[in-house]
């Protein structure tokens, strides 16, 4: 199948990208610069892995999200909260309907590029906080994209039942250098080690029994 993959530069989407090249013809890796605090840190890694695999890379700029949406993940928002990734305060990092917007744009691009499918790396570890990562959202969104495109674009979500440690394990079997991925929502020079995504990243490697190649500001 010809597919377009949404690739942010994080562990999950990079793993999905590498896996997709084994199973499909990847037409492009599609990234979005929507004004998050960590876009500048993760997008170069998306470009790196696309280049490594010979996959064309496109970046779509969505500056209206930073201007109009309320989220502490965005540059226009407040401080990134710290703590466990399933804690209540992590809801402050939700960007309203982000995956709905990104999937809609990706669907139009995929049909224009002659693709038959989209790949998104949403996983079960995101379900507690992010409503647009849950299968209850993905299923009707996928159906809307299928019936709303002449190509009947299929939304593939290979990790929807996986946790991040399982994704890390898959990535290692694919030979991925996870040091060349980015998770930290604060977007500093190093991973902070304290925000929800850093905690989740550290936990994933520990649960998978893998060495964490990440350099953190805090242990």
C-alpha angles and dihedrals in degrees: 000000000000108000143178115215126208104227122181100172094255127122096264101048093041089053090048089050093052092045093048092055088059093052107028145025102262108213094186147338109238121205130180129216100200100157102271118156091243102041091101091054099045104039095067088057091051088053091046095055094043089052091046090056097038092246119146111245125213127185119202116200115218103177093159090074092062091047100043109025128079115228136123088224088071126081088242092056135080132271119314108253121238129221140062116349092236094050119119094245091063088076085080087074095057112116104209112256092341096152091046090056095043094047092049091053092043091051092055091046093047093053091046090050094051095251125146100203148029125218120209123178100215109149139190094258088069095054097088095062110014114064094190091059094060124101088236086068099033095054098058092037090054091049091050090052092047095051093037096059129065088221090055089231111214120218109219116199105178096171100043091114096035128096121219094260089058090050090050090053091050090049093054091053087053091053096245118167100222090190083077094061131080132220111155113112093205092067098213128148090276134023105274094222093216110071121090095261093049090049090049091048093051091045092050094056091044094050091046091051091238132137111254108229093192123115110219131193088219126032 
